[in-house]
Amino acid sequence: YAQLRSTCTARELQLSDAPTEVEIEAALSNLSDRVRQYVARAINSSAKLDLLRARRDFSTGRPRPVPVMQFRPYLRIASTELRHAVTRLLLSEHSLSVERLRWRDGRPYDIPREARLCRFCRTAVEEPLHCLFHCRSSQDLCTARKAFWSSLTRKLPSHWSLPDLRNLDVEDLFHLLLSVPTTADILAALCARVMNIYETHPRFIPSLDDIADLSEDS
């Protein structure tokens, strides 16, 4: 109990030597708030969690903020592979260069984010939204994207149109599709297929000269 009190005190929660039922209930309620605040701070302060930080709920048609802790529709995707594919992208636990080139892996130099270029086009940072929706330097990617849009036409809720979706910012498109069970699995399938394409091709590792040239261009 002394250890429990010490832990609570470190989190600005107070328990007396002989707490009452009311005091315990208040501490539990406050603890829940502290956990949510902690998770929110962790997400907002992370340089890796851009997608998670930008998530919004589009299930009603209009974007709205979402609670930091809530069961999400994409967690109901039946396929473990597809569910893992989309959550890995959200949490930046993937093999794309924007994440993997944070690590030196024996190199004597760091690679800044702007130099972690796509292994296919080498003109943009290799990050999830570029890989899913933008890069056209791989025929496999273009084929996967075509199949994705074709699947969407059969699963779209009646209040959405395909032209409207194509005109959305890709970040909004990503979170919109995750907001609805009928489209979350389609996006997850695209995530899994695109990740497989990238993982079967060698990564572009910029040299010091490449990094210097990129800095001069910018």
Disulfide bonds with the S-S distance in Angstrom:
none
